[in-house]
Amino acid sequence: MFDGAEIHEATLSMLAIMVNGGTYQIFAPDIKQHHVINHITGEEMDEERNVLIESARIARGNIRPMISFKAEEFDALLIPGGFGAAKNLSDFAFKGAEAGVHIQVKDAIQEMHRMGKPIGALCISPALIALTLDNIDLTIGNDKATVEALEALNAHHLETSHGEVVHDKEDNIFTTPCYMLDATIVDIAIGAENIVKAMMKSMS
């Protein structure tokens, strides 16, 4: 949650994909984590970790480095939230509208978009889309400061509640708020299910 992928969002997205008849491949950049947080105390720890190696825990080892991602091999791209999206995949947590996106992640988003394939983003990860593509309709729930930062990037924010999915039909972008709202794991399961179903429907 505080330093990497949000585990509930990642895991429940994988489940939703499989339950709805799809398959998935997990990717992560082979880079140093910005920092490591003790999730009991919330304090930064004096150690270093690698994003790819830590992500392999969630993937149960079945993971590829982000540099090997090829858009032509996949029907869609889905990005879970967690502060890792804003600290490792980008520096949005620190720079807001002035942030940049890790080049491999940016390339994946741009290439999928160029091919017209659906791109989904949960929780805070819609910020990666707004930092990469222009004039996108999206949601991150209702956090005022984050909304202002996204709108400064020329994104159009729509306030949503649990399980709601915003579909930018022109750019084929799907977003849902998940833990950007005060949520339970049931809310996350519904959000993951709804965004996966919406993305799959757009491909049928």
Secondary structure, 3 states (H helix, E strand, C coil): CCCCCCHHHHHHHHHHHHHCCCCCCEEECCCECCCEECCCCCCEECCCCEHHHHHHHHHCCCEEEHHHCCHHHCCCEEECCCHHHHHCCECHHHHHHHCCECHHHHHHHHHHHHCCCCEEEECCCHHHHHHHCCCCEECCCCCHHHHHHHHCCCCEECCCCCCCCEEECCCCEEEECHHHCCCCHHHHHHHHHHHHHHHHHHHC
